[in-house]
Amino acid sequence: MTDIKQVEAIESEYKQLEASEAWNQLYQRIRSEGTYDLPCTEARAAVNRNLNRYRDVLPYDHTRIVLTDANTSYINASLVKAECVKRSYVLTQGPLSHTTPHFWLMIWQQKIKGIIMLNKIIEKNQIKCHQYWPLGESEGGEDSIVFSTVGLKVELLSVSRHSHYNYSTLRLTHIASKDSRHVLHFHYTTWPDFGVPQSPEAFYKFLNVVRASGVLEPDVGPAVVHCSAGIGRSGTFCLVDTILMMLSKGLCDNGQGKVVDILLDMRKQRMGLIQTHDQLRFSYQAIVYGARKLAEANGKQDPYEESSSEEPSLADEPPPQPPPRTDSLTRSMIESQLAQVLQDGNASDTAPEDTEEYDDDSREDALARPLPAEPLSDGSGHDTSPTASPEHHSEMYFETEVRRRKRRERVAATAAKVKSMVEKQRASEFWQERKRLILKPISLCVAFVVIGLGGGALFYRYFQV
């Protein structure tokens, strides 16, 4: 049960920081106290340097994930634990093209059930993460990807698109043994790099979707959390989730200073968690908002139920619960679960919350909502069920197809942009190498000429004397 006094203590701390505009001061203190001189020997090894996306974001030796049965044991990933609430997270960088097989090998070996992605593939005209999972043929991609170097295959089973996030079910298969597992992929799509989400409410809804799936529970492997570097947005997510769990269990004592203490402890496990004072401020906002929601929900059966006067929207509903851990999740089971959500949900046809990029795709679920399963009656024995004309169905089909076509075009444009950026980068590297090869002999010749002229001058002066 959430202790309201602990919630009020954290809220009071937030208000004091807000009133005194002390966020940057507190953040600088965290940077000073939370920068630890811990060894990163493996990360700094010459053979592993090209496996790091950023040269100054490295895993500590004592918490790094160690791969087995691969051409390398190294991956830029750290195991971060919050022992008091039995939470474990694997914080990692956005995979590079040549580290994507290592990423999926880690998923398999660590028995990970959920991946929480907090960045976009391209941000600020830069590639921040490789497209490491299949998009599906309907999105202009493929339904499966085979990683032969590690003997794994990833398949897309289903995807559900919402205003702030996408939720996908993937099947990961070990090719040699033919064993397979299901991995849930949660992609938060409106969190800018070095920035914060649109609102604590939107973030809290996303967090509840992740929690309701069971991927953060202690009876499964740790959840993977990543952004581009795996420290800023990823650190914010883990800090908020951990503190809210502590509040729900009454483990925050008086609450004062507890957020900073937990963050400093997490920074001992992966360097640099939370990159800006704005992210620190948002963490407090999300904790205060979520704690209030948890306190309001204490008397309810469903701890994830929103206590809001607004009509619930299908786009914000948690995804269906996954099957028991020992069961197989087939495509038909997924479709039947989603169909049940569509039938039972009270989808709203109003515009969603403000987002950075919203293409109205979340309305497709509402457009495709089936008619009532049973006929309605007005008491006279006549059927008064609402029906749709053929023209209406044609219009709905046309609108849906137009949206799908536009989405395919956007995916194709993004892929072309990525390809162009990669080609430019390769061309730049090629010409840099050519320049180096050309200039090196020229500089050697110049050096020999200078040495020769200098020696000649000395010889001339010697004989003059």
N, C-alpha and C positions, 0 to 999 in steps of 0.2 A: 504494500500500500504506500502511495506517495505521501511523504510527510510534508504538509503544507508549510511548516516553519522552515524547512530546508529550502523549499522553493522560494519563499519570501526572502531568505538570506541571500540567495544568488541573484534574485531580482533587485534587491537593495544594492548589492555590489555593482550590478550593471548600471543602475540609475546614478550611483556616485561617479562612476567612470564617465558616463555620458555627460553629466552636469559639469564635471571638471575638464572635459575634453582631454582625458588622460590616456586614450587608447594607444597612441604612438609611444608614450612614455612607458606604459606597461609592456608593449610589444618589444621595445628595445631592452627592457629588463629581462624578458624571456629569452631574447636572442643572446644576451650576455651570459645568463645563468645556464641556458639550455644548449650551449655549444660545447660539446664534449670532445676531448682529445682521445678518441677511442680508435683502435686499429682498423684499417680498411685494406689490409694487405692484399687480399685476393682481388678486390675491385681495382686496385692500382697496378696490378701486375700487367706487364706489357702485353701479354697474350690476351688479356681481357678488356683492354681499353676500348676496342671498337665495339664492345658489347654494352657500353654505357651510352645512353642518349645524351646526357649532360656530364661534363667532366667533373663538376663540383657537387653532384648528387650521387652519393655512393652508399652501398649498404655496409654496416659494420660487420666485422668478421663473426662476432658472437651471436648475431641474430639473422645472418643471411641464410636464404634458402639454398640448400645444397642439392644439385641434381645428380642422379645416378644413371648408369647405362646410357651415357651420351658422350659426344665428342668433347664436352666440357662439363665441369661441375658447377660453373658459375652462371648466375643470372642476377640482374640488378633487382632484387626483391628481398624484403625483410619481414620477418615474423614479429608482429607487434601484439602483445598480450595485455589484457586488462583482467588480471587474475581475480580481482574482487567480484566481478560480475561474470566470470567464465566466458569472456569474449576473446576471440583470436582473429586477427586480420593479417592478410599478406598484402603489404603495401609495395607496389611495384611501379616501374615506369611504363608508359605506353610502349608496347612492343615495337621494335624496329623490324624491317622486313626480314633480316637475317637472324633475328632472335625470336621470331614468332614460333618456330618449332619448339624452342626451349620453353616458351611460355605455356604451350599446350602440354608439354611433358611435365611441367610443374603442376598444372591442373590435375593431370592424371595421377602423379605420384603422391601429391598431398591430399588426394581424395576430396577435391574442392567441389562444392555443389553450386556456388554462386559467384558471378563476376559482376562487380559494380563499377561501371565506367562513367567518369564524371567530366570527360572532355569530348570535343569533336575531333574528327580526323584532321580537318584543316582549321586553323585558327590564325587570324591576322596574316593570311596569305602564307602560312608556313605549315608544313606537315608536322603534326604533333603526335601522331600515332599511326601505325600501319593498320590497314583494314584486315584484321586478323581473324575475323569470323565470316562465314558465308552470308551474303545479303539475300540470296534467293533469286531465282530466275525472274520473278515478277518485278524485281527491282533492278533488273539489268545485270545481275551477278550470277553466281552459281549456287546450287542447293547444297553443295558439299565441297570441302577442300581436303586433300590428302597431303600429309606431311611425312613423306617416305623416310626422311633421315631419322625420325624418331618413331616411325611405325604407328602413326595415329591418323585418324580420319574424323573430321568435324562435319556434322550435318545440321542444317537448319530444319527444325520441325514445325515451328510456328512463330509468328511475330504479331504483337499487338501494339499499335501506335497510339500515343496520347499526347496531350498538349505540351507536357514538360519532359516526357521520357518515353522510351520504347522498351518493351518487355519481350524477350525472345526465349524460346526453349531450344536448346542444342543437344545433339547426341554426340558424345565423344566415344569413339571405338578404338580399342587396341587391336590392330589388324592381325597380329600373329595369333593371339588367343581368341579373337572375335568377341571378347568381353566388351560391354558397352555401359556407359553411364549417361545420365542426363544432367546437363549443366544449365542453370538459369542465368540469363544475361540481362542486366538492368542498365540501360543507357540513359543517363540524365543529360538532356540535350540543350539546356538553356543556362549553363553555368560558365561564364566567360573566364578565360585564363587570367590569373592574378586578380580575379574579381569575386563577386558573391552572387548567389541566386537572386531572382527577382524579388522574392519575399520569403520570410520564415515559414509561411503557410504552405507554399508550393513545395519547399524542401521537406517539411514535416510529412506531407502527403506521400512524397517519394520514399522517405525513410520508412513509413508505415507499410508501403507496398513491399519493400525489401524484407522488413521484419515478418510480415504475414506469410511470406513464402517459406520461412523456416531456415534460410541459408545462413543465418547468423547464430543459430542455436549451437550449444556445445556438443550435441550428439552427432554433428557432421564435421567435415573438415573445415579449416578456416576459410572465411570468405576473402576473395581477392578484391582489393579496392585499388583503383588506379586512375590517374589523370595523365598528364604528359610526363611529369617528373616523379609523381607518386609521393609528393610531400605537402603541397599546398591545399588543393581541394580535397585530396585524399585524407590529409590530416584533419581537416575541418569535419569531414563526415565521421571519422572514427571518434573524435573528441566529443561531438554532440551525441552520438549513439551511446557511448560509454557513460557520460554524465547522466543522460536520461535514464539509463538502466540503473545507475547507482541511486538516483532519486526515487525510482519506482520501488527499490528495495530498502529505502531508508538508510543508505550507506554514506550520506554526505555530511554527517555530523551537523555542524551549524551551517554548512554550505559555504561560508566565507573563505575565499581563496582556494577552494577545492578544484575549480576549473584549471587554474594555473598549475597546481600541484600535479594533476593528472597529465597535463600537456608536457610538463617538464619530464615526467616519468616516461612518456611515450617517445620523447626526443632522445632518450638514452637507447632506444631500440631502433629508431630510424632518424637520421639527421634532418634538421630543418623543417619539421612539421609545422604547418601554417606559415605562409610566406609574407603576409602583409598584416598591418594592424586592422585593415578593413575585414579581413577574414577572421581575425580574433574577435572583433566587434560582432560580426554576424554569428559567430559560434555562440556568444552569449545570448543574442536575440533568439536564435533557434532553440537554445536550451530553455529559456524563459517561456517561449511560446509552447514548446512541446511539454514542458512540465505542467503548465496550466491545463493543457488538454488532457494529460494523464490524470491530473487531479479531478477534473470534471468527469472522466470516464471510469473512475473507481467503482461507481455503483452500477456500471453496465456489465452485461455478460461478455460483450466483445470489447477487449481492451483497445482495439484499433479503430473502434467506431468513432466517427467525427461528431462532436457535439456542436452542430451548427444549424442555424435557422434556415440556411440556404438549402434549396432542393439539391440532392446529391446528383452528381453527373457521372455517367458511366465511365468517362475518361479518367476519373479520379478514383474509381473503385480499385481495391487491391486485386491482384490477379488470383485465379483459382488456386487453392492449396495444391501442392504437388502430391502425387500418390505416395503411399508408404514407401520407405527407403528401399525395401526389397522388391517392390513391384516394378514392372516395365511400363513406361509411359509411351503409348503408341500414338500415332497421328490421329486415329479415330477417337481416342480418349481425350486428347487435347481439344479436338473440334467439338466433341459433345460437351466438355466443360465450358468452353467459350460460348457455345450456343445457349447453355443454361444461364450463364451470366447475362447474355443479351436478352433472354426472355424474362428473367426475373428483375433485371436492373431497371432503374427509372432514369433512363438516359435523357439528359437535357439537350435541347437543340439550340441553346443560346451560345453566344461567342465565349470562348475560353478566356482564362486570365491572360494578361499581357505577357508576351514572350518576345525574345529577340527575333525568332523566325517562326512564324506560324502559317502553315499552308492549308489549314482547314481540313487536314486529313482525318482528324479525330471525329469529324462528323460522319464518316463513312459508316461507323458502327450504328449510329442513330438512323441513317438512311436505310440500312439493311435490316433493321429490327423487324422480326416477324410479326404478323398480325396475331390477335389473340387465338389461343389454341381451341377454345370452345366458343360456340355462337352465343351471342347475347340475346336476351328476349325482353320485350317490353310488357310481358304479362298477357298478351293476346295470342301468344303462340306463334307470332311471326318473328322471323329472324331479323334482328336489327344490327347484326355485326357490321362493323365498318369494312368496306371493300375498296379496293383501289382499281381504277380503270386501267385498261391496257396502256393508254397514253401516259398515265402516271408512272407505271412500271417502266415504260420506255424511257421516260425522262430521268427516273432514278438511275437506270442502267447507264444512260448516256453520261450523266454527271459523274458516276463512279468511274466509268472508263476514262473520262477526261482527266480526273484526278490521278488515276493510275498512270496514264500516259505522261502527264506532267511530272510525276514523281520519277518515272523512269528516265525522262529527259534530264532532270536535275542530277540523278545518280550518274548518268553518262557524262554530263558536263563536269561533275566533280572528279570522275575518274580521268577524264581528259586533262583537267587542270593538274591533277597529281602527276600524271604521266609527263606533262610538259615541264613541271617543276623538277622532276627527277632527271629528265633528259638535259635540262639546262645545268643542273648541278654536276652531272656526269661530264658534260661538255666543258664546264669550267675547270673541273679537276683534270681533264685530259690536257687542256691547253696549259694549265699550270705545270703539269708534268713535262710537256713538250718544251715549255720555256726554260724549265730547270735543266733539261738535257742539252738544250742549245746553248744556254748561257754558261754552263759549267766549263766546256772546253774553251770558249772564248775568254772567260776570266782566267783560265790557266795560261792561255797564250799571252794574254796581257801581262800576267805575273812574270812569265819567262822573259818577255821583252823588257819589262822594267828591271828585272834582275840583270839581264844582259847589258842593258845600257848603264846601269849602275856599276857593274863590274868593269865595263869598258872605260868608264870615266875614271875609276880608281886606277886601272892599269896605265892610262894615259898620264895621270898626275904622278904616278910612281916613277915612270921613266923620264918625266920632265925634271923631276928632282934629281 
